[in-house]
Amino acid sequence: MRSLFPFLVILLVLSACQESGNRLARSNNPYLLQHAQNPVDWFPWEEDAFEKAQAENKLIILSIGYAACHWCHVMEEECFEDEEVAEYMNAHFISIKVDREERPDIDEIYQRASELTTGKGGWPLNVICLPDGKPFYSTTYLDKEGWLNLLSKIQEHYLEKPDELITAATKITEGVQQSQLIFEEKGESAFSPEKLDSVFSLWKEDWDWRNGGFKGSPKFPLPNNLKTILDYGILAKDSSSLNFVQLSLKAMAAGGLYDQIGDGFARYSTDSAWRIPHFEKMLYDNAQLISLYAQASRAFKNPEYLEKAKLVMQFAEKEWQGKDKAFSSSTDADVAGEEGKYYSWTLAELQEHIAKEDWPLFSEYYGLEDIAKWEKDLYILQTKPSAFLQIQEKFEISSKALGLKVTEWKSILAEKRNSRTKPSIDDKKLSSWNALMLGAYLELYRASGSAEYLDKAKALASWFESQEPLLHSQRLQKAGSQAFLQDYAFASSAFIDLFLLSANPDYLKQAESWMQEINQQFKVKDSPLFYTQSKNSSTLVANGVETADQVLPSANAVIAHNFLRLALLLENQDYRKQAWSMLRQMQSRIENYPDLHAHWLNLALKESFSFYEVAVTGPKAQEMALELEANYLPQALIAWAKESPLSLFENRIHPDSEWIYVCQFGTCKQPVQNVEAALKQLELP
């Protein structure tokens, strides 16, 4: 018995550890686990919470955030870790915590409620609901005093005049439901180049011609918007659009938005000049920006853009990639409750690490005299692209020598920074965001021609292929929630691209299979559009239909692009009709709000300008296709094959010679045998 005693003690300790904390301690979600030791009696989103609220006639506090969110951490520290606040919340409310990344469907609906009632949203989003989940009040960050004051007033109102809150909740819920209804089709005719010129003229009023990006602050990179502007600039031969894209790319890479020491982009800048970042780094931003910079390197024949894309990919692989080749979601903004602590420097720290003879050049290069100053005598390193030549002249240093110095400084400071406590990583893996990374690998392959990136894309694709059915999230080899529309849409898009570059028909079959599941599981009745969550999922107070772009392109817009590409590859007229029907449904909104519908607008470009499917065949088809891809061609879908059962390649494959067929919805020009001739056929009028 004596020998068993230590083991019994260990078991009791482990049991106590597992039972400590609130219900969130049983979760596998990093954001919920951050709140597992709060004295607030949190529930995850589950039926038990609503049943308890209704049984006890208590209002619900629905608090939505994410693991890398700075202001979520601040409110947790000031409110949810406070015993007085927790006591009041536990006595009078049922409190539910939701990770907006894990449950985008919930976030979508309650953000919409917040926008309808306050005109804004954001995180942390704190929504007060009736026991059945209908919202009637929402707010973002509040300090302890403000939060307790709000809760006490709401609780008093609920006890004295519950009918008023019930009426308000009913009206707000009806408003959310109405906002999700599918509006009548407005598009009467196809988009034309002239109509698009008018749309872009309207949009240009919102472009920041001084700093790049879009007017106002905080300022988000919005790579999806910049890609559409890039494509329009090429197709319409609009030099101002092309200049704006280059201005934006250079400004973002030079500013504090970009981590000058460790690489990677922050989620947004708090100012309009990209100087001061909101320090969290998100997988979805960096994936899209890798793709954009790689595409720009082809469009502008600028190797600096490709180098930036490669550096960001190296950062992502080092920071987030696991043994299964999939990527984690984000890196926190805070360390020990201090925002930007890991990324900022004092002058004394910098002077300690940088050689005295280098200091004047270093200080000038990184803007220590002006742009790099932040707060509390801290500095965020950044550069001025427009000042490079002046710096070289002032210090009589060549571009190559300056580059070597920058590499040396970066190495020194990276080593010193790595000794600091690092921000935490949200290690859940989301299918939609990983699909963007798969696409980023493929854009690097197109831009560089290096098979390394294609091989890495295939390795990441294996992670998707291991899922049956497709999941939205995974963590520590445990399945999370089932896939949402965005997961199916983004994964299908990435697998279509992977087929185009690998010629492996299994990828195309998988993409089409996912698109068929979209048609079966997410289709809105009597509409060409699709719900955010499966029709078989548990019902929320409203069914979301996401049509506008946010920091990610609209899943519905991605689906429309997928249908068009499948139509061309499979010569399937039904898919083609679906794509154009979805575009017609959105036409009025695209024309009036291009900034919110950039990915739809990109589809309109394909309708307005000549859009080609290009079939490359023969023993060296892959090499010829890659040579074509080295040119950024938004007007073309390029596929290659040495052998293939697809009708796209029927009677077009010759075992001893290479041929390129430039076609438009099945009608082809005279086949040619070299890339130069094909490029002439693809020239825009």
Disulfide bonds with the S-S distance in Angstrom:
Cys69-Cys72 2.35
Cys663-Cys668 1.96
